């Protein structure tokens, strides 16, 4: 109900090829430490060099890193437990290393009956390194000379260098800075000769250090950074792997970070002038050399191209040789997902609308001729999900071009863009109705934007009308339940790839399509009933289950499902602006049925907050859509919502009262009298707390619309309760709170009379005072004398230090 069980759902979470920027910095306690001097500043007689020479024993730290499925291509490694491990999370902001922060799996050792994990051992070890500001030199030497084979020592050495570059680089001498550069190049050279490549987490950490040094020195001391790197790695596959990881880390520093924006812009501008063409050429050579022999390196390179294309000259990539190679990769099973993502980034690149239209059309022509548009013959759903994302990008890019061309008055090219969009609708529909939810959800953006275009057109062609109908039927098909759907275990089915917002959007879209279609009212009514009847039927089933549920977690899950159902029904009504539009479509009856179905949830003693919230929202919508037809339901609904209520419930009920009174005025008087009686039965303390909240809204809240609403509520309450038959104590409340509010609100500095909404708020404030005057002075039963006027003259205004002549 809340989320139809997806067909052929494979997995949750991020796809294997979705790009994630590698973390570019470590804020671990290790790297945050200054380390001990080598030449005399000792801790318990041990120098930094001796500390590295006597690392943690194997019993003190877990070992063995298992590379997991890559996130993107150059991503996090995964521990044997299966969850992502980020080496940069160690001691984040708290000064300790947790067991999960170690690149390994072995259980921490016991000493003297006490479990001593890597957190304590690593912390003690690096606390000793903190003493000397020169210990980074020991780490640099260890890396350059390949002194240690232990992966953890190498990793921590990179962390120490990382901290030095990130936080203390300006304190180093020119010679020391040169030493760090030479250390990294020496380490990179050594990788070309190693019999085995370094572990993934070490390569990622090294790439981060290279990237940090790049952004620090490229503009001043190391303008030949990329040429130096390329001269070392050449086309060695291990070197290429590191080169690509460094590029991704640099992109993360330059693009994915909000800090240092001015510096990053200057670096990118300089790169465009000095080295980007050379980098692009290196990518082409890598793709050409490894496309058939090393799929992992090729995929890494495609990821790099996709990352950089957003901020480099597109003509360097969007040309015959690159595009032809990428299209070739689309036909290679191990490459085509990454190639698809790379093409998506290319079509997403901002550019002139006419040029974008030509680019997309030429790409579509080649893809169509290569058979990629025949998706019914494609069995690989992972690839189809990527392809759906690409088609979505192409469609939305064409729509953006159309919008710009219309705005610029270029009608001829705008018409060509619209025609190009129309030719993609058939493919969009094929992907939208696909049984795999990953595939269909990836095309929703194109679908939504296309409908938005049609709403702007004054006249729709027969084909466009047919497209609207096809989209509506596709959406309704996606909302149906699978035959194997298990309502006995309904909460499991709600963990789908569609978020709650996605589902709300789909129901709203279905409602809009039905209301704006060319169907007669009878057909619209039937379609809306087909859409809402399954919600009502399953709502009844789930409500019965909730009433019988004993487990609190299951109660919460069922209540959440019920709330979703009410929310979906509410969203379908967004297509209606008033009762007239509902009647024109013949949909009044189905929404009245929804009301009768949902209101019993208010009497459920379990999970009251979430159930009342959903039904209350639905009532707000029905007051707009059904107008006076909703009135017969209001007394019963209010009785249930005010039963066993607390101050919070009353406070949330007030906006509904305000909407009803503002909408129906005279017709609602009996209802308000009933509310009066019900509130008299509630705790006076709770009522007063709610009313004080309204007073605060009228005076303190710097929003004129909210203030106006609060004064409307206050004037209605005075009109209802301010007479001789009003609740006990309400007259005192009027003089203690409401009258002062009418004077204090306009005195606030935020009460801007130059603002039209504020003037309306002031008008309602005056109406409130007038109502008090009429109810407390003129109404029979109060004897002789203007009670309100006397209170103002003799008590309130003097308390404000108002001069007597002004008071009179």
BAMIPA-987775 format. One line per 5 residues: number of its first residue (from 1); their letters; for each residue x, y, z of C-alpha. Coordinates in pm, whole numbers, always signed. Example, Ala and Ser with C-alpha at 12.3 -4.5 7.8 and 13.67 -1.06 7.14 Angstrom:
<atoms>
1	as	+1230 -450 +780; +1367 -106 +714
</atoms>
This chain:
<atoms>
1	xxxxx	+0 +0 +0; +254 +255 +108; +492 +117 -148; +399 -161 -389; +652 -439 -378
6	xxxxx	+897 -385 -664; +926 -648 -927; +1264 -812 -972; +1416 -591 -706; +1779 -686 -680
11	xxxxx	+1927 -478 -405; +1896 -162 -204; +2128 +135 -198; +2376 +283 -439; +2447 +115 -766
16	xxxxx	+2790 -20 -825; +2873 +242 -1083; +2735 +554 -919; +3020 +786 -861; +3121 +875 -511
21	xxxxx	+3402 +1115 -449; +3681 +953 -255; +3722 +1130 +80; +3995 +1383 +37; +4110 +1428 +389
26	xxxxx	+4156 +1248 +711; +4067 +1402 +1039; +4179 +1108 +1242; +4357 +1139 +1570; +4658 +982 +1402
31	xxxxx	+4685 +1237 +1126; +4581 +1516 +1359; +4885 +1459 +1575; +5221 +1624 +1555; +5486 +1354 +1587
36	xxxxx	+5803 +1323 +1789; +6142 +1459 +1695; +6401 +1214 +1572; +6703 +1377 +1728; +6649 +1405 +2095
41	xxxxx	+6298 +1482 +2209; +6213 +1138 +2345; +5920 +978 +2514; +6026 +709 +2756; +6355 +681 +2568
46	xxxxx	+6199 +597 +2234; +6237 +813 +1922; +5990 +824 +1635; +6226 +612 +1429; +6237 +351 +1704
51	xxxxx	+5861 +361 +1731; +5826 +282 +1362; +6092 +17 +1400; +5887 -147 +1673; +5532 -132 +1545
56	xxxxx	+5231 -294 +1702; +5262 -666 +1731; +5040 -871 +1508; +4838 -970 +1812; +4764 -604 +1878
61	xxxxx	+4591 -534 +1549; +4364 -717 +1310; +4495 -797 +969; +4374 -870 +622; +4179 -634 +403
66	xxxxx	+3931 -775 +165; +3859 -555 -135; +3487 -528 -185; +3264 -428 -473; +3380 -88 -588
71	xxxxx	+3164 +216 -545; +3199 +378 -881; +3530 +233 -989; +3768 +411 -758; +3580 +377 -435
76	xxxxx	+3585 +258 -80; +3707 -85 +10; +3475 -319 +193; +3567 -527 +491; +3486 -889 +515
81	xxxxx	+3173 -802 +712; +3030 -658 +393; +2987 -297 +496; +3183 -6 +357; +3495 +82 +551
86	xxxxx	+3626 +433 +528; +3980 +460 +669; +3926 +830 +720; +3664 +775 +989; +3919 +680 +1253
91	xxxxx	+3908 +896 +1567; +3685 +1145 +1387; +3649 +1437 +1619; +3682 +1230 +1937; +4049 +1137 +1970
96	xxxxx	+4002 +761 +1962; +4037 +485 +1706; +3750 +243 +1700; +3778 -123 +1603; +3583 -55 +1285
101	xxxxx	+3844 +201 +1180; +4120 -57 +1139; +4175 -206 +797; +4126 -561 +916; +3903 -810 +1089
106	xxxxx	+4077 -992 +1372; +3933 -951 +1718; +4126 -718 +1952; +4349 -891 +2205; +4296 -945 +2575
111	xxxxx	+4551 -824 +2829; +4505 -909 +3191; +4145 -1002 +3130; +4072 -663 +2972; +3990 -639 +2604
116	xxxxx	+4246 -402 +2451; +4130 -308 +2102; +4321 -136 +1826; +4170 +191 +1950; +4378 +187 +2270
121	xxxxx	+4689 +40 +2110; +4687 +275 +1812; +4612 +574 +2030; +4900 +497 +2266; +5132 +438 +1973
126	xxxxx	+5058 +764 +1798; +5041 +966 +2116; +5415 +904 +2132; +5457 +1021 +1772; +5278 +1346 +1852
131	xxxxx	+5569 +1482 +2052; +5801 +1570 +1765; +5715 +1809 +1481; +5973 +1633 +1262; +5838 +1281 +1282
136	xxxxx	+5678 +1328 +940; +6030 +1306 +799; +6061 +959 +946; +5736 +862 +775; +5849 +1018 +447
141	xxxxx	+6175 +828 +457; +5995 +504 +541; +5768 +545 +239; +6041 +653 -2; +6279 +373 +95
146	xxxxx	+6006 +110 +134; +6133 +38 +482; +5821 -144 +599; +5603 -407 +441; +5328 -381 +701
151	xxxxx	+5020 -230 +536; +4907 -53 +851; +5238 +123 +904; +5237 +242 +542; +4880 +363 +580
156	xxxxx	+4957 +557 +897; +5271 +704 +742; +5052 +847 +466; +4817 +980 +732; +5102 +1164 +902
161	xxxxx	+5208 +1316 +569; +4847 +1404 +494; +4816 +1595 +819; +5146 +1774 +758; +5038 +1885 +409
166	xxxxx	+4691 +1986 +514; +4759 +2171 +836; +5129 +2251 +873; +5269 +2281 +523; +5331 +2655 +545
171	xxxxx	+5555 +2598 +849; +5797 +2384 +648; +6109 +2517 +481; +6148 +2507 +103; +6382 +2210 +141
176	xxxxx	+6133 +2022 +356; +5852 +2088 +110; +6076 +1959 -169; +6137 +1647 +39; +5763 +1571 +51
181	xxxxx	+5734 +1609 -326; +6031 +1382 -384; +5895 +1129 -135; +5568 +1096 -320; +5734 +1068 -661
186	xxxxx	+5979 +807 -525; +5692 +607 -380; +5507 +631 -712; +5814 +510 -903; +5847 +216 -668
191	xxxxx	+5494 +106 -747; +5596 +41 -1106; +5843 -224 -982; +5654 -386 -694; +5569 -750 -759
196	xxxxx	+5222 -690 -611; +5012 -371 -609; +4944 -197 -280; +4617 -263 -104; +4326 -50 -224
201	xxxxx	+4301 +151 +97; +4669 +248 +71; +4633 +353 -294; +4330 +564 -206; +4511 +728 +84
206	xxxxx	+4817 +798 -133; +4590 +954 -397; +4442 +1183 -132; +4788 +1300 -24; +4886 +1364 -386
211	xxxxx	+4564 +1563 -434; +4621 +1773 -122; +4975 +1852 -229; +4848 +1937 -579; +4594 +2197 -461
216	xxxxx	+4858 +2341 -228; +5145 +2371 -479; +5010 +2362 -835; +4967 +2736 -873; +5304 +2823 -720
221	xxxxx	+5570 +2555 -689; +5459 +2253 -889; +5301 +2363 -1220; +5438 +2048 -1389; +5254 +1820 -1148
226	xxxxx	+5068 +1619 -1411; +5361 +1598 -1647; +5579 +1464 -1365; +5314 +1206 -1276; +5266 +1098 -1637
231	xxxxx	+5639 +1070 -1697; +5655 +818 -1414; +5346 +609 -1481; +5354 +605 -1864; +5118 +323 -1964
236	xxxxx	+5212 +87 -1681; +4877 -53 -1560; +4965 -4 -1192; +5082 +347 -1262; +4769 +422 -1464
241	xxxxx	+4556 +295 -1176; +4724 +538 -935; +4714 +822 -1187; +4338 +779 -1226; +4287 +760 -849
246	xxxxx	+4485 +1083 -810; +4268 +1250 -1074; +3950 +1147 -894; +4087 +1274 -562; +4178 +1607 -726
251	xxxxx	+3830 +1636 -877; +3690 +1575 -530; +3902 +1859 -392; +3812 +2099 -672; +3446 +2021 -736
256	xxxxx	+3290 +1843 -442; +3410 +2084 -175; +3247 +2418 -91; +3553 +2552 +92; +3834 +2731 -91
261	xxxxx	+3600 +2809 -380; +3812 +3097 -512; +4131 +2892 -503; +3962 +2597 -670; +3825 +2815 -950
266	xxxxx	+4171 +2957 -1012; +4321 +2606 -1023; +4060 +2486 -1273; +4114 +2793 -1491; +4489 +2731 -1489
271	xxxxx	+4444 +2363 -1567; +4222 +2447 -1864; +4494 +2671 -2001; +4798 +2454 -1929; +4726 +2085 -1910
276	xxxxx	+4366 +1972 -1972; +4425 +1890 -2342; +4720 +1673 -2238; +4513 +1501 -1971; +4234 +1434 -2221
281	xxxxx	+4487 +1286 -2461; +4617 +1060 -2185; +4263 +939 -2118; +4211 +858 -2482; +4537 +661 -2491
286	xxxxx	+4440 +470 -2176; +4097 +383 -2316; +4244 +279 -2649; +4518 +64 -2495; +4317 -109 -2222
291	xxxxx	+3961 -135 -2354; +4005 -500 -2451; +4270 -611 -2201; +4199 -440 -1866; +3834 -365 -1800
296	xxxxx	+3892 -227 -1451; +4139 +39 -1565; +3912 +124 -1858; +3615 +169 -1627; +3825 +384 -1397
301	xxxxx	+3918 +604 -1691; +3555 +634 -1802; +3466 +746 -1451; +3739 +1011 -1464; +3614 +1138 -1800
306	xxxxx	+3259 +1160 -1664; +3382 +1350 -1360; +3592 +1606 -1544; +3357 +1668 -1838; +3141 +1896 -1624
311	xxxxx	+3410 +2165 -1604; +3637 +2123 -1907; +3587 +2220 -2271; +3324 +1977 -2398; +3467 +1976 -2750
316	xxxxx	+3768 +1785 -2615; +3534 +1493 -2536; +3226 +1543 -2755; +3405 +1468 -3081; +3406 +1180 -3325
321	xxxxx	+3699 +986 -3188; +3584 +993 -2823; +3214 +942 -2890; +3281 +656 -3131; +3500 +488 -2872
326	xxxxx	+3234 +533 -2601; +2968 +393 -2831; +3195 +97 -2894; +3222 +45 -2520; +2840 +36 -2503
331	xxxxx	+2862 -296 -2684; +3119 -448 -2446; +2943 -612 -2153; +3202 -526 -1884; +3232 -164 -1999
336	xxxxx	+2887 -56 -2109; +2749 +50 -1771; +3039 +289 -1714; +3022 +404 -2077; +2652 +477 -2030
341	xxxxx	+2726 +687 -1720; +3000 +872 -1908; +2762 +958 -2192; +2509 +1075 -1935; +2762 +1322 -1793
346	xxxxx	+2837 +1447 -2146; +2471 +1517 -2231; +2424 +1680 -1890; +2697 +1934 -1964; +2565 +2289 -1983
351	xxxxx	+2589 +2438 -2332; +2409 +2640 -2599; +2056 +2501 -2648; +2090 +2450 -3022; +2428 +2279 -2984
356	xxxxx	+2287 +2061 -2707; +1995 +1962 -2927; +2231 +1865 -3210; +2455 +1667 -2973; +2164 +1471 -2823
361	xxxxx	+2007 +1403 -3162; +2331 +1275 -3314; +2387 +1052 -3012; +2031 +918 -3028; +2063 +845 -3396
366	xxxxx	+2371 +632 -3340; +2218 +453 -3038; +1900 +380 -3231; +2086 +245 -3532; +2293 +26 -3301
371	xxxxx	+1974 -129 -3162; +1986 +16 -2811; +1632 +151 -2837; +1495 -203 -2870; +1487 -253 -2495
376	xxxxx	+1244 -545 -2510; +1534 -754 -2640; +1765 -654 -2353; +1780 -889 -2055; +2047 -713 -1849
381	xxxxx	+1841 -501 -1607; +2150 -343 -1453; +2248 -200 -1788; +1890 -100 -1866; +1877 +97 -1542
386	xxxxx	+2186 +291 -1653; +2042 +330 -2002; +1717 +460 -1855; +1916 +720 -1666; +2089 +820 -1992
391	xxxxx	+1759 +851 -2180; +1623 +1056 -1891; +1923 +1287 -1918; +1883 +1325 -2293; +1511 +1396 -2263
396	xxxxx	+1553 +1651 -1985; +1839 +1819 -2175; +1613 +1862 -2479; +1340 +2005 -2258; +1585 +2255 -2107
401	xxxxx	+1687 +2354 -2461; +1321 +2398 -2561; +1255 +2615 -2256; +1554 +2839 -2331; +1462 +2870 -2698
406	xxxxx	+1103 +2965 -2615; +1229 +3223 -2368; +1462 +3364 -2632; +1185 +3380 -2892; +1356 +3130 -3124
411	xxxxx	+1034 +2960 -3235; +1187 +2769 -3527; +1452 +2592 -3319; +1207 +2552 -3030; +976 +2360 -3262
416	xxxxx	+1266 +2136 -3367; +1347 +2075 -3002; +984 +1983 -2927; +981 +1743 -3223; +1302 +1585 -3092
421	xxxxx	+1138 +1543 -2751; +829 +1382 -2902; +1040 +1121 -3081; +1177 +1006 -2743; +837 +961 -2575
426	xxxxx	+781 +609 -2707; +1115 +498 -2560; +1036 +681 -2236; +707 +491 -2207; +880 +157 -2264
431	xxxxx	+1116 +233 -1978; +840 +373 -1755; +629 +56 -1771; +926 -179 -1728; +862 -426 -1449
436	xxxxx	+1194 -343 -1282; +1145 -41 -1055; +1505 +80 -1089; +1452 +119 -1461; +1113 +289 -1440
441	xxxxx	+1208 +527 -1157; +1513 +652 -1349; +1292 +791 -1629; +1038 +973 -1409; +1213 +1310 -1441
446	xxxxx	+1175 +1310 -1821; +811 +1203 -1786; +732 +1482 -1540; +906 +1751 -1744; +731 +1637 -2062
451	xxxxx	+391 +1670 -1895; +493 +2015 -1775; +561 +2114 -2137; +220 +1987 -2249; +50 +2192 -1979
456	xxxxx	+205 +2503 -2134; +72 +2431 -2483; -263 +2583 -2574; -365 +2298 -2804; -253 +1936 -2792
461	xxxxx	-218 +1719 -3099; -384 +1379 -3116; -45 +1217 -3062; +22 +1429 -2754; -320 +1339 -2612
466	xxxxx	-239 +974 -2676; +94 +1021 -2497; -83 +1166 -2193; -319 +870 -2183; -30 +626 -2221
471	xxxxx	+158 +791 -1934; -152 +779 -1715; -205 +408 -1784; +164 +338 -1724; +154 +514 -1388
476	xxxxx	-160 +328 -1283; -1 -1 -1386; +303 +76 -1169; +71 +139 -875; -91 -205 -890
481	xxxxx	+15 -484 -658; +193 -796 -771; -12 -1112 -746; +244 -1255 -504; +233 -949 -278
486	xxxxx	+203 -1066 +83; -32 -846 +281; +26 -1063 +586; +377 -923 +594; +302 -588 +439
491	xxxxx	+577 -387 +601; +843 -585 +420; +697 -477 +90; +736 -111 +175; +1113 -118 +166
496	xxxxx	+1123 -45 -203; +1350 +160 -420; +1081 +428 -440; +1095 +672 -154; +782 +804 +15
501	xxxxx	+822 +1129 -179; +848 +933 -505; +523 +754 -431; +346 +1077 -335; +463 +1226 -664
506	xxxxx	+331 +930 -860; -15 +956 -701; -22 +1331 -757; +82 +1279 -1120; -192 +1022 -1169
511	xxxxx	-447 +1265 -1028; -327 +1546 -1253; -340 +1320 -1559; -694 +1209 -1484; -826 +1558 -1416
516	xxxxx	-658 +1717 -1719; -741 +1442 -1964; -997 +1479 -2242; -1216 +1201 -2100; -1582 +1266 -2010
521	xxxxx	-1669 +1301 -1641; -1789 +940 -1613; -1454 +808 -1737; -1260 +1040 -1504; -1470 +924 -1211
526	xxxxx	-1403 +559 -1298; -1030 +618 -1328; -1011 +805 -997; -1208 +530 -827; -976 +268 -976
531	xxxxx	-685 +466 -832; -830 +516 -482; -1031 +198 -423; -722 -21 -362; -605 +234 -106
536	xxxxx	-939 +222 +77; -960 -157 +71; -611 -208 +208; -663 +74 +460; -951 -121 +616
541	xxxxx	-744 -438 +631; -444 -268 +789; -656 -77 +1041; -806 -404 +1161; -457 -549 +1196
546	xxxxx	-342 -244 +1392; -631 -278 +1640; -517 -635 +1712; -141 -579 +1707; +42 -634 +2036
551	xxxxx	+401 -560 +1939; +477 -188 +1953; +716 -201 +1657; +451 -368 +1443; +196 -112 +1558
556	xxxxx	+426 +168 +1446; +486 +0 +1110; +114 -48 +1044; +35 +308 +1151; +300 +434 +914
561	xxxxx	+142 +236 +630; -201 +378 +713; -63 +730 +722; +96 +676 +381; -237 +561 +239
566	xxxxx	-415 +875 +359; -128 +1086 +228; -151 +926 -116; -524 +999 -133; -457 +1358 -28
571	xxxxx	-202 +1404 -304; -441 +1286 -575; -666 +1579 -477; -391 +1832 -557; -524 +1839 -913
576	xxxxx	-844 +2008 -786; -859 +2373 -687; -1218 +2385 -558; -1547 +2199 -535; -1646 +2300 -888
581	xxxxx	-1350 +2122 -1047; -1422 +1810 -838; -1786 +1807 -950; -1693 +1860 -1314; -1488 +1540 -1297
586	xxxxx	-1758 +1354 -1104; -1513 +1271 -826; -1702 +1401 -520; -1846 +1062 -436; -1513 +878 -434
591	xxxxx	-1358 +1134 -197; -1661 +1111 +33; -1603 +736 +36; -1241 +801 +132; -1357 +1018 +422
596	xxxxx	-1587 +743 +550; -1299 +496 +518; -1032 +706 +690; -1227 +864 +977; -1259 +541 +1183
601	xxxxx	-881 +557 +1231; -942 +851 +1465; -1106 +619 +1718; -808 +382 +1724; -640 +403 +2067
606	xxxxx	-301 +301 +1923; -49 +528 +1749; -288 +822 +1781; -43 +1094 +1684; +47 +962 +1340
611	xxxxx	-308 +852 +1254; -466 +1182 +1359; -201 +1378 +1171; -275 +1199 +842; -654 +1226 +872
616	xxxxx	-631 +1590 +977; -430 +1669 +663; -689 +1488 +450; -967 +1692 +612; -782 +2014 +522
621	xxxxx	-778 +1903 +157; -1143 +1794 +158; -1258 +2131 +296; -1110 +2278 -22; -1233 +2008 -259
626	xxxxx	-1576 +1922 -116; -1664 +2243 +70; -1997 +2210 +256; -2022 +1838 +169; -1753 +1774 +428
631	xxxxx	-1947 +1942 +712; -2144 +1632 +820; -1813 +1459 +893; -1662 +1742 +1098; -1846 +1695 +1434
636	xxxxx	-1761 +1326 +1458; -1404 +1385 +1348; -1352 +1668 +1597; -1502 +1462 +1878; -1252 +1182 +1817
641	xxxxx	-956 +1419 +1774; -1036 +1597 +2099; -1097 +1280 +2297; -820 +1215 +2550; -626 +1496 +2390
646	xxxxx	-341 +1698 +2533; -226 +2054 +2472; -31 +1952 +2163; -343 +1793 +2011; -547 +2106 +2071
651	xxxxx	-275 +2323 +1924; -266 +2113 +1605; -647 +2118 +1585; -669 +2499 +1586; -567 +2547 +1216
656	xxxxx	-851 +2313 +1117; -1097 +2520 +1322; -967 +2834 +1160; -1004 +2691 +808; -1359 +2577 +882
661	xxxxx	-1468 +2908 +1034; -1310 +3112 +756; -1464 +2891 +487; -1819 +2840 +615; -1884 +3124 +861
666	xxxxx	-2260 +3105 +945; -2306 +2737 +853; -2043 +2631 +1103; -2190 +2799 +1412; -2344 +2475 +1547
671	xxxxx	-2012 +2303 +1501; -1828 +2573 +1696; -2082 +2549 +1976; -2011 +2177 +1989; -1637 +2242 +2003
676	xxxxx	-1709 +2487 +2284; -1888 +2216 +2482; -1614 +1962 +2412; -1342 +2199 +2518; -1530 +2278 +2838
681	xxxxx	-1499 +1911 +2917; -1122 +1920 +2873; -866 +2040 +3119; -885 +2418 +3156; -508 +2421 +3191
686	xxxxx	-461 +2254 +2853; -704 +2491 +2684; -529 +2792 +2830; -188 +2660 +2717; -317 +2632 +2363
691	xxxxx	-470 +2976 +2369; -149 +3125 +2504; +26 +2968 +2206; -217 +3151 +1975; -144 +3475 +2164
696	xxxxx	+229 +3421 +2115; +172 +3365 +1744; -21 +3690 +1718; +243 +3894 +1899; +582 +3729 +1873
701	xxxxx	+586 +3544 +1540; +729 +3778 +1271; +504 +3650 +994; +206 +3877 +911; +8 +3591 +757
706	xxxxx	+46 +3383 +1074; -39 +3687 +1288; -351 +3752 +1082; -457 +3389 +1127; -404 +3407 +1503
711	xxxxx	-615 +3724 +1534; -892 +3562 +1327; -892 +3270 +1572; -898 +3506 +1871; -1185 +3715 +1734
716	xxxxx	-1387 +3400 +1657; -1329 +3270 +2007; -1432 +3602 +2161; -1744 +3604 +1945; -1826 +3251 +2057
721	xxxxx	-1720 +3256 +2422; -1705 +3625 +2514; -2067 +3660 +2623; -2232 +3588 +2954; -2263 +3216 +2873
726	xxxxx	-1895 +3174 +2794; -1662 +2939 +2979; -1571 +3030 +3333; -1254 +3233 +3336; -1258 +3324 +2968
731	xxxxx	-1341 +3689 +3040; -1032 +3711 +3258; -829 +3557 +2976; -962 +3820 +2736; -837 +4106 +2951
736	xxxxx	-519 +3937 +3064; -400 +3817 +2723; -612 +3905 +2419; -649 +4279 +2479; -275 +4327 +2546
741	xxxxx	-197 +4127 +2231; -397 +4373 +2023; -172 +4656 +2141; +163 +4479 +2166; +162 +4323 +1819
746	xxxxx	+153 +4655 +1626; +427 +4793 +1853; +674 +4527 +1745; +958 +4646 +1519; +881 +4359 +1280
751	xxxxx	+525 +4488 +1231; +584 +4667 +901; +283 +4871 +793; +440 +4920 +451; +368 +4550 +390
756	xxxxx	+22 +4463 +256; -7 +4142 +461; +83 +4331 +777; -198 +4580 +707; -438 +4286 +682
761	xxxxx	-307 +4153 +1012; -367 +4497 +1169; -721 +4492 +1033; -790 +4156 +1201; -634 +4292 +1519
766	xxxxx	-882 +4582 +1510; -1170 +4340 +1443; -1067 +4146 +1752; -1077 +4461 +1970; -1412 +4560 +1823
771	xxxxx	-1552 +4213 +1895; -1434 +4236 +2256; -1599 +4577 +2289; -1927 +4447 +2150; -1934 +4128 +2356
776	xxxxx	-1820 +4282 +2686; -1993 +4622 +2667; -2300 +4614 +2451; -2433 +4262 +2493; -2724 +4237 +2739
781	xxxxx	-2646 +4102 +3081; -2341 +4313 +3162; -2529 +4598 +3328; -2465 +4962 +3260; -2127 +5087 +3142
786	xxxxx	-1872 +5008 +2878; -1671 +4738 +3059; -1397 +4708 +2795; -1352 +5085 +2769; -1331 +5119 +3147
791	xxxxx	-1066 +4845 +3160; -857 +5024 +2898; -893 +5365 +3066; -844 +5260 +3425; -608 +4960 +3411
796	xxxxx	-433 +4859 +3091; -331 +5183 +2922; -204 +5339 +3247; +11 +5027 +3295; +181 +5117 +2964
801	xxxxx	+266 +5465 +3097; +30 +5628 +2849; -42 +5990 +2933; -396 +6054 +3076; -482 +6306 +2804
806	xxx	-401 +6048 +2536; -604 +5784 +2718; -909 +6010 +2725
</atoms>
